[in-house]
């Protein structure tokens, strides 16, 4: 079944890290993969407009997720370390997706999740070319084993962005990552996504 939505105010905040740190937070059997020649850990945040599951329309919602990058079928894939959503998306838990509720504010220039300890204020810094971070076609998460799903992305216009205040990323600190340096920010005002569900189970 197809799940589709239009991501709005999509922000990717990435920090360079060591593969050993990434390996410590991955399930057995997964290995860290470099993207754009480096090992990264990221926060992604967006508003989902017009979500649909098959022909069923769903209410809009916001999401913030923590992600690392892993080897998968000869390339790199996104591994979701955690996903937090606003209440309209909690139905995903009924499909076995490990989402948890949170109060999120995602707007142009702002990502705030005070209860999680995440705050990113930013401004555009000019056009950016798509990178490996913006082009992944597979997503993995852990739920009674590791599961994988295919991601299809539409065209998006990416921009570089710069923080305008000190960035807070406490969930990554709790996982053992050093986020003291400013993150690299990529922003897209609109980005269509599709994914196929249910995901494939890779391991128990």
Secondary structure, DSSP 4 states (H G I P E B T S, - for coil): -EEEEEEEEEEEEEEE--HHHHHHTSPTT--B--BTTB-EEEEEEEEEEEEEETTEE---EEEEEEEEEEEETTEEEEEEEEEEE-GGGGGGGGGT--EEE---EEETTEEEETTTTEEEEEEEEEE----GGG---EEEEESSSEEEEEEEE----EEEEEESS--EEHHHHHTT----SPPEEEEEEEEEEEEESSPEEEE-
